[in-house]
Amino acid sequence: MVGREQILRGGTAPLLRALGRLIGFGARQLQLSLSLEPRPRSAGELRRHLVRMGLSEEYICRLTRNRSVVVSFSGRDLRLHYGYLGAPDDVLRAIVAFVNARTRQDRSEARRKLLAFPLPEDPGRVRRARPRRGERSGLRTHCDDERFARALSEHHATLNAGKFGGELRSIPIRISRRMRSGLGHYTWRGLEGGGAEIVISRRHIRRHGWDEALHTLLHEMVHQWQDERGMPVDHGTEFRKKARAVGITPLARRNVA
């Protein structure tokens, strides 16, 4: 019995070494299979890849060819430039970090990594000189509405000082004659940090009056505040909290008939 026990113990070390080699081989095989995993080729495959990296499953991934806003998300929609299909995992993790970021610094770090990735040129895209914002047809305030735009810009500065402690940037305010059903909207700055504007419906001003237009302006300024703090531009908890703080009804809506 004693001799048998010694034999069993003596054979333990070689057995463990053999098991270790087998386990190590299996781990190397697993690592190799992960590194050789095919890159996503569609929005659905990219979404599954991002979900494995920590993206919430509630998001629906859509691919675009917009080179000005390469990543954006609102509600359940996540819009990504198609060039990210070929991005390495560290860039894809930056997409997840950008969406999940809880601080402005975290989102800024993810933004830098996303913008550093070279996106491919669209082979079917004809490059033309792009007019600057406000020079394209339909995106300028009509000359008869300039007085409204100037007055709203003055109120923007006043409300910024009184409601937001002067922390918001001065941005263009445009009067739209095309907006039929909405009251106004805020245009997101985009990943490069430029191009923000507030648009107010001319029909809204004429039908509902100046006080209501100022209420809409303040509503859009809360969206500006979200954007400049690196938050999602939405009507979620942070929006509602800030809206109440500046004295507006968070979800007040009215159709422009």
N, C-alpha and C positions, 0 to 999 in steps of 0.2 A: 504493500500500500504506500509506504514511504517512497520507494523507488518510483512508483508510477506517478506520484505527486510531483516529484522532481522532474520527470520527463515532461509532464504537462506544463510545468512552469518554464522549463527550458525552451519549449516550443512556442511560447507566447510571443516572444519578441519577433521572430521571423513572421509569425502570422499577422501581427500588428503592422509590420512593415509592408507586408503584401497588401493588407487592407488599405493602408495609407496610400500606396501607389495606385490602387484601384480607385479610391475616392478622389485622389488628385487628378487622375486621368479623366474621371467623370466631370469634375469641376472645370477642367480645361476644355473639355468638349462643350459644356454648357456655355462657357465664356465665348468660345469660338462661334457657337451657333448664334449667340446674341449679337456678336460683332458682324456676322454675315447676314443678319436679318435684312431682307430687301427693304429699300427705301419706299416710303409711301408714294403711290402713283395717283391718288384721287383724294378728294376732300374727306371721304369716309375713312380711308386708310390713315390719313393724316390725323383725323380726329381720334381714332383708336390709339395711335401712337402717343398723342398728347395726353389722353386719358390715363394711359399707363404711367405717364410722368407726373400725374397729379392734377390734371385739368378735371373740373367737374363734368360729370356725364350729362348735365343738363344742356350743355352748349351744342349748337348745331354749327358745323364748320362750313364756311362758304369761301371759295377761291375767287379772287379778283385779279385784274391786271392794273389796278390803280397804283402807280408808283409814288404818288404824293402821300397817300395814307395806306401804309403797307400792312398795318395791323390795327383793327378796331373791334370793339365789342359793345353791344348794347342789348339788354334783355338776355335772350338765349342765343343771339346771333354772334358768332365769332367770324370776322372777315379777315382773311389772310391773303397776301400776295402769293400767286401760284408758285413763285420762285422758291418759297420755303419748302416745297416738296423735296428739293435736293439739299436742304440744309442739314448740317451735322447735328448730333444730339444736343450739344451744348447750346446751339442756337434755338432748337426746339424747346429746350428747358427754359430758355429766356422768354419764349412766348408764354409758357405756363406761368413763369414768375411775373410777367407783365400783367396778366389777367388777375392773378391771385394776390398781387401786391397790396399790402395794407398801409404802406407809408409812401410818401412822395419820393423819398430817397430810393426805396426798393424799385419803384416803377422807373425811375430815371436810370438806374443801373441796367435794368433789363432793356430799356429803350436804346441805350448806347450799344449794347451787344447786337440788338436787332438791326440797327442802322449801319453797323459795321459790316454786316454780311452783304456781299456783292450780289445783287439781284440780277438775273439775266435780262437781256433786252428782249422785248416781244418781237419776234421775227416778222409779224404781220403789221407792226405798228409803223406808221409813217411819221417821222419826226417833223414837227412844224414849230415855228416860233410861237410860244404861247403868250397871249396877251395877259397883262397883269390884271389882278382882281379889280373888278369894277369897270374894265374896258370891254368886256364881252357883252354882246347884245342881251338885254334883259336882266343884267346884273348891276345896273346902275340905278341910282335913285333918279326918278324923273325930275326935271328941272322945277316943275311946279310943286314938288314935294320936298325940295331941299330945306325949306323952312321947318318942316316937321323933323327932318333928320338932324338939323342943327339944334333944335330945341331938345330933342331926346338925348343928344350928346351932352348938352349942358346938364340935363337931369341925371344922366349917368354919372357925371363927375360929382354932383351933389349927393346922390344916393351912395356912391362909393365911399365918400368921406363920412357920411352920417350912419350908414348901415354896415359897412364892411371895414371900417377903420382905414380906408384909403389903400387897401392892399391889392385891389384889382387893377389890371392894366387898362390903359385907355385903348379902346378898340373901335373900329368903324361901326356905325349904325346905319343900316340901309332901310329904305321904305320900299316895300314890294307891292306892285300892282298886279302881280300874278298869283299871289297867295289867296286862294278862294275859301278854303275851309278852316285854315288855322289862324291863330292870332299872331304868332311870332315864333321864331326859333333861334337857337344859338348854334353856330357852326363851330365844331370842335377844332382845336388848334392843330391836331395831327401830331405825328411823332416828331416832326422837325420843329414844332413849337411856333409856327407862323400861320397866318391866314384866318385867325378867329374873327368873327363878326356877329352882330346881333341884327336880326331882320324883323321888322314889325310890319304887319299887314296894313296897307292904306285903307282897305275896306273896314278893318277893325276900328281904326281911328275915326272914320267918318260915321260909322253906325253906332259905336258904343261910347264915343267921347274920349276926351283927353285923360280923364282920371283912370279909366279902364286901360288905356294904352300905357300909362305909367305903371299900373299894376302888372301888366304883361312884361314891361321892360324889367321890372324888379325880379319877376319870375325868371327871366332869361339870365339875369345877372347872378342868380343863385347857381344856374348851370355853369356860368363862367367861373364862379368861385370853385365849384367842384373840379372843373377841368384844370385850373391853375394850381390846385392842391394835389393833382395827380389822382383824383377819385374817378370812378366811372361816372359818366354824365347820364344820369337816369333820374327816376322819381322814387328812389329807395329811401331807406331810413335816414341817411345823412342829408338828403335833399329835404325831406319833410322837417327834420329838426332845424335846419338852417332857415327854411322858409318861415317857420313859426317865429324864429328869432328875429327876422327882419320885418315881420308883420304882414305876411301874405298867407292866403289859403293855399296849402301845399298842392292840392290836386284840383284846384278850380279850373274848369274848362268851359269854353263856350264855342259853339260852332258859328262861323260867320255865314249867315244865310244871305 
